[in-house]
Amino acid sequence: LPLGYQYWFVKECFRACNEFGKKEAEIEPESFSLDEMKKELVKEQKKNEKAKSRIIGLTLETRPDLISKDELVKFRELGCTRIEIGVQSTYDDVLKKNRRGHDIAETVRATKLMKDFGFKVSYHMMPGLYGSSLKKDLEMFKDLFSSAKFQPDQIKIYPCVVVKDAELYQLWKKKKYKAYTDKQLLKLICDIKKIIPPYVRISRLIRDIPEESIVAGNKITNLRQLIDG
């Protein structure tokens, strides 16, 4: 999204909290220059420090290969406290087969940079990707919390599913890709949860995609509840 829109959107989030419960106000149009937008954002952030409804954390999501010092300075200006990146896999061959557009070296570089800047780091991980396996996925999560290169503060786990609009659907139809069964996935997730340190929050487990959209893969949206039970 355009840079000006990014600052405008976050500024409006702060303004919404600052004016919560007051007379309803119209959304202000994106009419400021970028410099003016930054000044307006700072004003709303300062107001929010004493507002009744305070923003105590702001999470922004991006890709590992888009992380840079300049990008992190921008994130800091926006008020970001935690960054989520789409890691998905720690295997270069899997990332390449799934056309992720980044390799694991980018994730390692981005993680170090984000931690050096003082941000909390959250990973999006996707077991069951094309080219992976149950064994590789389990080893991947072991590596996340044993290697100094990673060590995220938080993770989201999204097992891969097949939908008709994805190229993966064609591979599935040709029997070149096979999704995990419910039983396989249930055991894998249980084994993964045993690995994750108690201080690491699993903020999401299973993506809530409508069942009718899924051709193959997990359709149990409350899988986490079943595991906990």
C-alpha positions as CSV (number, residue, x, y, z in Angstrom):
1,L,0.0,0.0,0.0
2,P,1.2,3.6,-0.6
3,L,3.4,5.0,2.2
4,G,1.0,7.9,2.7
5,Y,-1.9,5.6,3.2
6,Q,0.0,3.5,5.7
7,Y,0.7,6.5,7.9
8,W,-2.9,7.8,7.4
9,F,-4.4,4.4,8.4
10,V,-2.4,4.0,11.6
11,K,-3.0,7.7,12.5
12,E,-6.8,7.0,12.2
13,C,-6.4,3.9,14.5
14,F,-4.9,6.1,17.2
15,R,-7.5,8.8,16.6
16,A,-10.4,6.2,16.8
17,C,-9.1,5.2,20.3
18,N,-8.6,8.8,21.3
19,E,-12.2,9.7,20.4
20,F,-13.9,6.5,21.5
21,G,-17.1,7.2,23.3
22,K,-17.2,10.8,22.1
23,K,-19.5,12.3,19.5
24,E,-19.2,10.3,16.3
25,A,-16.7,11.8,13.9
26,E,-16.3,11.2,10.2
27,I,-13.2,9.5,8.9
28,E,-10.8,12.1,7.8
29,P,-9.8,11.7,4.2
30,E,-6.2,11.0,3.2
31,S,-5.5,14.6,2.2
32,F,-2.2,15.4,4.0
33,S,1.2,15.3,2.5
34,L,3.5,12.6,3.9
35,D,5.3,15.1,6.2
36,E,2.0,16.5,7.5
37,M,0.7,12.9,7.9
38,K,3.7,12.1,10.1
39,K,3.1,15.2,12.2
40,E,-0.6,14.3,12.6
41,L,0.3,10.7,13.6
42,V,2.7,12.0,16.4
43,K,-0.1,14.3,17.7
44,E,-2.6,11.4,18.0
45,Q,0.1,9.1,19.5
46,K,0.8,11.8,22.2
47,K,-2.9,12.2,22.9
48,N,-3.2,8.4,23.2
49,E,-0.7,8.3,26.1
50,K,-3.4,9.8,28.3
51,A,-6.5,8.6,26.5
52,K,-9.1,6.4,28.1
53,S,-8.7,3.8,25.4
54,R,-4.9,3.3,24.9
55,I,-3.1,1.4,22.2
56,I,-0.5,-0.6,24.2
57,G,0.8,-2.6,21.3
58,L,0.8,-2.4,17.5
59,T,1.6,-5.4,15.3
60,L,2.5,-5.1,11.7
61,E,2.9,-7.9,9.2
62,T,5.3,-8.1,6.3
63,R,7.7,-10.4,4.4
64,P,11.2,-11.4,5.6
65,D,12.8,-10.0,2.4
66,L,11.2,-6.6,2.9
67,I,12.8,-6.0,6.3
68,S,15.5,-3.3,6.2
69,K,16.8,-0.6,8.6
70,D,14.8,2.0,6.8
71,E,11.6,-0.1,7.0
72,L,12.1,-0.7,10.7
73,V,12.6,3.1,11.3
74,K,9.3,3.6,9.6
75,F,7.7,0.8,11.7
76,R,9.0,2.6,14.8
77,E,7.5,5.9,13.7
78,L,4.2,4.1,13.2
79,G,4.3,2.9,16.8
80,C,4.9,-0.7,16.0
81,T,5.9,-3.0,18.9
82,R,5.8,-6.4,17.3
83,I,6.4,-7.6,13.7
84,E,5.0,-10.7,12.1
85,I,6.8,-12.2,9.1
86,G,5.7,-15.0,6.8
87,V,8.5,-17.5,7.3
88,Q,6.3,-20.5,6.4
89,S,9.3,-22.9,6.2
90,T,13.0,-23.1,7.1
91,Y,13.9,-25.2,4.1
92,D,15.1,-23.4,1.0
93,D,14.0,-26.3,-1.3
94,V,10.4,-26.0,0.1
95,L,10.4,-22.2,-0.1
96,K,11.5,-22.4,-3.8
97,K,9.0,-25.1,-4.7
98,N,6.2,-23.0,-3.2
99,R,7.5,-19.8,-4.9
100,R,7.7,-17.9,-1.7
101,G,10.2,-15.4,-3.2
102,H,12.6,-15.5,-0.2
103,D,15.1,-17.9,1.2
104,I,15.9,-18.8,4.8
105,A,18.9,-16.5,4.8
106,E,16.4,-13.6,4.5
107,T,14.5,-14.8,7.5
108,V,17.7,-15.1,9.6
109,R,18.8,-11.6,8.5
110,A,15.4,-10.1,9.2
111,T,15.1,-11.8,12.6
112,K,18.4,-10.4,13.8
113,L,17.6,-6.9,12.5
114,M,14.2,-6.9,14.1
115,K,15.6,-8.0,17.5
116,D,18.5,-5.5,17.3
117,F,15.8,-2.8,16.9
118,G,14.0,-4.1,20.0
119,F,10.9,-5.5,18.3
120,K,9.0,-8.6,19.4
121,V,9.2,-11.2,16.6
122,S,6.3,-13.4,15.4
123,Y,6.7,-16.1,12.8
124,H,3.9,-17.5,10.5
125,M,4.7,-21.2,9.9
126,M,3.0,-23.6,7.5
127,P,3.5,-27.3,7.9
128,G,2.4,-29.5,5.1
129,L,3.8,-27.4,2.3
130,Y,4.5,-28.9,-1.1
131,G,7.9,-30.6,-0.9
132,S,7.9,-31.0,2.9
133,S,7.0,-34.0,5.0
134,L,5.9,-34.9,8.5
135,K,9.5,-35.6,9.6
136,K,10.8,-32.4,8.0
137,D,8.1,-30.3,9.6
138,L,8.8,-31.6,13.1
139,E,12.5,-31.0,12.6
140,M,11.7,-27.5,11.4
141,F,10.0,-26.6,14.7
142,K,12.8,-28.2,16.7
143,D,15.2,-26.0,14.8
144,L,13.2,-22.8,15.5
145,F,13.7,-23.1,19.2
146,S,17.2,-24.8,19.3
147,S,19.0,-22.6,16.8
148,A,20.1,-19.1,17.8
149,K,19.3,-18.0,14.3
150,F,15.5,-18.0,15.0
151,Q,13.9,-18.0,18.5
152,P,10.7,-16.2,17.7
153,D,8.7,-14.7,20.6
154,Q,5.4,-15.8,19.1
155,I,4.2,-18.1,16.3
156,K,1.1,-18.7,14.2
157,I,0.7,-22.2,12.7
158,Y,-1.2,-22.5,9.5
159,P,-1.3,-26.0,8.1
160,C,-1.3,-26.0,4.3
161,V,-4.7,-26.6,2.6
162,V,-5.6,-26.9,-1.1
163,V,-8.1,-24.4,-2.6
164,K,-9.2,-24.5,-6.2
165,D,-7.7,-21.1,-7.2
166,A,-4.2,-22.1,-6.1
167,E,-1.6,-23.7,-8.4
168,L,-1.2,-26.3,-5.7
169,Y,-4.7,-27.6,-6.8
170,Q,-3.3,-28.7,-10.1
171,L,-0.5,-30.6,-8.4
172,W,-3.0,-32.2,-6.1
173,K,-5.2,-33.3,-9.0
174,K,-2.1,-34.9,-10.7
175,K,-1.4,-36.7,-7.4
176,K,2.0,-34.8,-7.1
177,Y,0.9,-33.3,-3.8
178,K,-0.9,-35.1,-0.9
179,A,-2.2,-33.2,2.1
180,Y,-1.9,-34.5,5.6
181,T,-4.8,-36.5,7.0
182,D,-6.6,-35.3,10.1
183,K,-4.9,-38.0,12.1
184,Q,-1.4,-37.1,10.8
185,L,-1.9,-33.4,11.4
186,L,-3.3,-34.0,14.9
187,K,-0.3,-36.0,15.9
188,L,2.1,-33.5,14.3
189,I,0.6,-30.5,16.1
190,C,0.7,-32.4,19.4
191,D,4.4,-33.2,18.9
192,I,5.0,-29.6,17.8
193,K,3.3,-28.2,20.9
194,K,5.7,-30.3,23.1
195,I,8.6,-28.5,21.5
196,I,7.5,-24.9,21.9
197,P,8.8,-23.2,25.1
198,P,6.2,-22.0,27.6
199,Y,7.2,-18.4,27.1
200,V,6.3,-18.5,23.4
201,R,2.7,-17.7,22.6
202,I,0.9,-19.6,19.9
203,S,-1.4,-16.8,18.8
204,R,-3.2,-18.8,16.2
205,L,-3.4,-22.5,15.3
206,I,-5.4,-23.3,12.1
207,R,-6.6,-20.6,9.7
208,D,-10.4,-20.2,9.6
209,I,-10.9,-20.8,5.9
210,P,-14.5,-21.8,5.0
211,E,-14.8,-25.6,4.7
212,E,-16.5,-25.3,1.2
213,S,-13.4,-23.6,-0.1
214,I,-11.0,-26.4,0.9
215,V,-10.5,-29.3,-1.5
216,A,-7.8,-31.1,0.5
217,G,-6.2,-30.6,3.9
218,N,-7.6,-29.7,7.3
219,K,-11.2,-28.7,7.5
220,I,-11.5,-28.8,11.3
221,T,-11.5,-25.1,12.3
222,N,-11.6,-25.9,16.0
223,L,-8.7,-28.3,15.9
224,R,-6.9,-26.4,18.7
225,Q,-9.9,-27.0,20.9
226,L,-9.8,-30.7,20.2
227,I,-6.1,-30.9,20.9
228,D,-6.5,-29.1,24.2
229,G,-9.4,-31.3,25.1
